Amino acid sequence: MAAETHWEAHVQPAVASSGMVAAKHRLAAAAGLEVLQAGGNAVDAAVATAFAVGVVEPPMSGVGGGGYMSIFLQETQQRVVVAFPMQAPRAATPDMWELAEGYDNELFGWRLVKDDANIYGYSSIAIPGMVAGMAAALEQFGTIGLDRAVAPAIRLAEEGYGLSWFDTMWQAQDLDLLNRFPTTRATYLSNGNPHRLPFATTPGAAGTLRQPELGATLRAIAENGPSVLYGGSVGEQIARHVQDNGGILSAEDFAQYEATVHAESVLGAYRGANVIGMRGGTGAPTVMEILNILEHFDVRGSGHNSAGYLHAFIESSGQAFADRFAYMADPTRVPVPLDGLLSQEYAAAMAQTIDPERAQPQRTPGAPWQFQAGNGPPDPGASLSTSSESTTHLAAMDGAGNAVALTQTLLSAWGSRVVAPGTGVLLNNGMMWYNPEPGTSNSIEGGKKPLNNMCPVVLERDGKALAALGASGGRRIINTVAQLAVNLVDFDYDIQAAINAPRIDCSTTNPILSVRIDPAVCAELKRRGHDIVMAEEAFLPRYFASPVAIQRQGESLVGAADPYYPTSAALGY
């Protein structure tokens, strides 16, 4: 076999004792660390980081988006999730878009929509939940006010921050669509072009991005609370602009929105480690199903990234994704056998269907209703969800033992590409998450929450947080989080080594393996019948999700970042 070079990057972990924040942008992590050092707890730090990252990583998240926050509180032993996902406007209907011929195989595999009206522009906008979620988290679990948590984000928006080549790359990648909306163009571009590329060696040579209108909106949120968006002037201003341009988002949609807090949100346990995450239409139940099935295999004995382990992982993932596509949806609107999918009995039954020496050509959905209390009618089936949306993730831990994992998104990079004039708020394209064809589990319905891939999780054992995990990267998030959990629990990796290790993704038809995995292992997987694809890990293009995470090791906190995401960082003290 011919030898060739390949790209390989590693990051050294950050180690501290009193507090740690990890985020996809160093300035956002610094905002959370500032709050920790001033006496705030992990929830306070996570909220400050979430607001800040929406300013300095604008394509990925912000006031116009939504997400989930998983929390473990040491003193009270609470295991909760704050849910603040995007929601379909009340006027949304199953047939609101005119369908076009063909299917979008790059995103969800759904029917195309005329003029891509579900992907960008005013009718792609769902109700954002980010501000409501951050306020709810602080009110119930934080120690500081919203004004203090938003302060670093205000400073970054008003004073600006230095752009990097990575920032200008995001601008260039979506240049045509960003230019279609005048306020978006004025907010993020330089005379319709990306900011000056950083050919010089001076930091910040790409220019400084200031967002004064967003700064004013953040000040209004800090001074008056979430009501300025949900029932107040900012929400009314956004809704008026959307409706004036043919969209359906209304001021009433904002006024009715509520973030929800879910107590005792333990999905299950993997080899004695509780997995805290959202029970519902997210990626977390699929992660738990993968781990439940894997528990029936000797992963440690097989060896890290061995043929035996990877074969079991591919087959377990294939089953979990088949079940996800068949059954998962908004459980408040559609019957979903969540308890069945998460049960150990179901996992044992699915593990029995895996031949340890031969790949199954195609995994088919199991029968989780048989393991559901009270059983129930089979679900009509959710449509395939294979998006490559852009998202952000962050984690925070404090010296008291509290841990937070938070994932938030605009869905696509730059969301709808619409910035509401006078607000600086870049709005999501969350309506893209819904199947544009009527009659499926994930078809559009007013007030419905979409199936999504976010899965921030906290691992906890014996009443102590082990790690706060999560990633950005659409459907690829699910396998990445599962592998991080396995690396920590089965192979005793430290968290940075767990992230640095070569990975595999099974969210598409053909499993994708890092070229850093032993060629002999890849050959054995092919012999067992796996039609694998090899891919290099690099900054772009990305074939694997992008994690940041924190682990507790004894009295130390270890922060880790993705070596292939150049702005990501973990900071502690």
C-alpha positions, 0 to 999 in steps of 0.5 A: 500500500502506498504511503502518503502524508495526511493532516494531523492537529492536536491541542494541549488541554487547559488545567485549572482548579477553580473554574473552566469554560470551553467555547468555539471562540476564545473571546466567548470563553473569556466572557464566561471566565470573567463571570466565574472569577467574579464569583458566579457559578457554572450556569452564570458563566454558561449564560455569559458565554452563550450571549458573547459567542452570538456576537463573536461567532455570528454565523452560528448562534445568537439572540435570533436562535435557540438550543438546550442547556444540560445542568448538573448542580452538585449541592442539590444533586439536580439534573436538569435541562433548560429547553429553548428551541425554535418553534414554528409560528402559529400561522405555519401550515403543512402546505405553506410552501410550494414544492419543487421537483426533486429532493435536497440530498445535501440537507434533509433528503426532503422535497425541494421547495420553490425558491428555497423559501424554507432555507433562507429569507423571511418565510424560513424564520421560526420563533427564537428561544435563546433569550427566554432560555438564558433568562430561565436558567439564570432565574432558577439556577444562577446567582447573577442577574441578566444584566451582569451576564449580558455585559461582556456581550454588549462590550464585544458588540459595541467595541468590536473584535478583531476578525480572523481568516476563519471569520472572513472565510464564513463571510466569503462562503455565503457572500451572495446570500448575505448581499441579498439583504441590505441590513445583513450586508451592512452589518457583516460585510465591507462594501459587499465583500468579506473584510480584508483578508489577513495577509499581514502577520498582525493580529486582527489584520482582517479588520474589526467587526462592530455591531452597535445595533445588536449592542443596543438590543443587548442593552435593552435585554440587560435593562428590561429582561426578556420581555423586550423580545417576548411581548415587547418593542424588540420582538414587535420590531422584528415581527413587523419587518418579517411580515412586511417582507412576506414572512409569518412570524408575528409579535403574538408568536414572541409573546406566547413563547416560553422556555421550559425546565425539565427536572431529572433529565437523566436519559440513562446510564452508560457503564454506571455514568448517568447521561444528563440530556434532553428527552425529546426531539433532539440528538440526545436520545439517539446518543443514549440508544447507541451507548445502551447497545454498545454496553452489550459489547466488550468495548474496552477489551476490543481496544480503542478504534479496533475493528471489533469496537468500530464494527460494534459502533457502526452497527449500534449507530446504524440501529439508533439512526434507523430508529431516529428516522422512524420515530423521533419528532416533537413528543408533545405533538406526535406519539414517540416511544421515548421510554422504549427507545431508551430502555435497557431491554430494547437495547439488549434486543437490538444488540442480539441482532448484531452479528459480531463478524458481519455487517448488516447491509441495512439496519431497519427500525426496531419495535420500541413500542413493545418496550413502552409502558402502555405500548401504543400505535406505531408512529407514521414515521419521521423523515430522514434528517441529515442536515449539515447545519452550523451550530455552536457548543460551550461548556462550563464547570466551577469549583463547587462541582456544578457542570453545564453543557449548552448547544445553540444554533441558527440552524444554517450558517447565518440562519435565514441571512436576515438581520432585522433593521434597527435590532442587529439580530440575525434571525434563524432559518429554523423552519428548514427543520420541518418536512415541507410535505404534509402527512409526516411526523415532522411536517409543519404545524403551528407551534410545533418544535422541530426534530434537531440534532443538538445533544449537550450532555453532562456525564455524572457518576456517584453524585459528581460531574465527570464531564460536560460534552457536546459539539457543533456539526449537524447530524454528525454531532450525535456520533461525536458525543457518543465517541467522546463518552466511550473514550472517557468511560471505556478507555479512561482518556483525558478529555483533550485526548478524547477529542484529538483521537481519530473519529468515525461518523455513521450518520450517512449511508456509508460510514466515514472514517478518519484516515488516521485510523489504522489501515489494517483496521479499515481493511478488516471492516471492509472484510466484514462488509462495511462500505466505508469512506476515508476522509481527512480531518482538516479545517475545511471541509469538515466530515466530523463534528466539532466538539469542546468539552470539560472533564473533572479529574480529581480536584482538577478541571480539564478543558478541551477544544477542537484542534480543527476549529481555530477559534475554539478555546478552553480557559480556566483559573 
